[in-house]
Amino acid sequence: MNKTRISVASKEYVRALVDVTKDGVVFNPTSDGVQFAFTAIENLSTAPTWNTGSWETDPVTGKHYARCLVGPGAVVLAVGAYVVHVKITDDPQIPAIKAGTLTVY
């Protein structure tokens, strides 16, 4: 993840690098749907709420990042620590992967 800490007053993308291989070949996942969930660390047993994400491809490296806009007017998170999950909708697989942690201060 590119951001592990953001201000509660900030509105910015939280990004997660996504490396995908399909049948042993590097695969571009940007045509697949992507969602993010932010689960409070103190309450990991709560079923996550999934939020629509989008894709970004680095023009220099060609790497693909899933991203989700977080902050006022987007996905609003209270001050606290969160586990970030990314879910990619492909056919037939729909992996949901822990992407890291995010602290909102």
C-alpha positions as semicolon CSV with decimal commas, in nm:
position;residue;x (nm);y (nm);z (nm)
1;M;0,000;0,000;0,000
2;N;0,119;0,349;-0,073
3;K;-0,042;0,517;0,228
4;T;-0,040;0,369;0,574
5;R;-0,141;0,689;0,757
6;I;-0,379;0,965;0,654
7;S;-0,542;1,256;0,832
8;V;-0,914;1,232;0,907
9;A;-0,946;1,568;0,726
10;S;-0,767;1,444;0,412
11;K;-0,935;1,316;0,094
12;E;-0,697;1,096;-0,104
13;Y;-0,654;0,760;-0,271
14;V;-0,548;0,457;-0,072
15;R;-0,372;0,230;-0,321
16;A;-0,269;-0,134;-0,321
17;L;-0,031;-0,293;-0,570
18;V;-0,197;-0,585;-0,750
19;D;0,025;-0,844;-0,921
20;V;-0,175;-1,105;-1,111
21;T;-0,070;-1,409;-1,308
22;K;-0,315;-1,623;-1,499
23;D;-0,201;-1,962;-1,626
24;G;0,157;-1,857;-1,548
25;V;0,138;-1,536;-1,752
26;V;0,132;-1,180;-1,616
27;F;-0,228;-1,056;-1,643
28;N;-0,370;-0,703;-1,657
29;P;-0,657;-0,698;-1,401
30;T;-0,789;-0,351;-1,482
31;S;-1,095;-0,481;-1,668
32;D;-1,206;-0,661;-1,348
33;G;-1,421;-0,498;-1,082
34;V;-1,241;-0,396;-0,765
35;Q;-1,370;-0,315;-0,416
36;F;-1,217;-0,211;-0,085
37;A;-1,321;-0,281;0,273
38;F;-1,181;-0,111;0,583
39;T;-1,230;-0,318;0,898
40;A;-1,156;-0,156;1,232
41;I;-0,875;-0,352;1,400
42;E;-1,056;-0,351;1,735
43;N;-1,362;-0,511;1,572
44;L;-1,234;-0,759;1,313
45;S;-1,535;-0,988;1,358
46;T;-1,762;-0,731;1,186
47;A;-1,864;-0,824;0,832
48;P;-1,691;-0,576;0,600
49;T;-1,873;-0,314;0,396
50;W;-1,738;-0,319;0,041
51;N;-1,674;0,011;-0,138
52;T;-1,622;0,052;-0,511
53;G;-1,263;0,106;-0,612
54;S;-1,090;0,186;-0,938
55;W;-0,764;0,108;-1,115
56;E;-0,449;0,303;-1,183
57;T;-0,160;0,185;-1,401
58;D;0,184;0,339;-1,357
59;P;0,285;0,455;-1,707
60;V;0,655;0,399;-1,637
61;T;0,655;0,059;-1,465
62;G;0,327;-0,081;-1,601
63;K;0,232;-0,190;-1,247
64;H;-0,137;-0,199;-1,159
65;Y;-0,281;-0,045;-0,843
66;A;-0,628;-0,087;-0,700
67;R;-0,735;0,238;-0,537
68;C;-1,017;0,377;-0,326
69;L;-1,083;0,741;-0,245
70;V;-1,100;0,791;0,132
71;G;-1,205;1,101;0,321
72;P;-1,483;1,363;0,331
73;G;-1,721;1,316;0,039
74;A;-1,585;0,967;-0,029
75;V;-1,536;0,665;0,200
76;V;-1,539;0,832;0,542
77;L;-1,334;0,660;0,814
78;A;-1,323;0,765;1,178
79;V;-0,994;0,812;1,361
80;G;-0,854;0,464;1,426
81;A;-0,665;0,170;1,279
82;Y;-0,803;-0,043;0,995
83;V;-0,722;-0,360;0,805
84;V;-0,755;-0,287;0,433
85;H;-0,901;-0,560;0,212
86;V;-0,915;-0,563;-0,168
87;K;-1,165;-0,779;-0,357
88;I;-1,126;-0,837;-0,730
89;T;-1,420;-0,973;-0,928
90;D;-1,297;-1,202;-1,204
91;D;-1,452;-1,511;-1,361
92;P;-1,475;-1,756;-1,190
93;Q;-1,258;-1,636;-0,901
94;I;-1,333;-1,346;-0,664
95;P;-1,033;-1,319;-0,433
96;A;-1,054;-1,096;-0,124
97;I;-0,703;-1,017;-0,004
98;K;-0,562;-0,832;0,297
99;A;-0,368;-0,542;0,145
100;G;-0,226;-0,394;0,466
101;T;-0,323;-0,161;0,745
102;L;-0,428;0,203;0,749
103;T;-0,419;0,446;1,040
104;V;-0,650;0,747;1,030
105;Y;-0,538;1,022;1,268
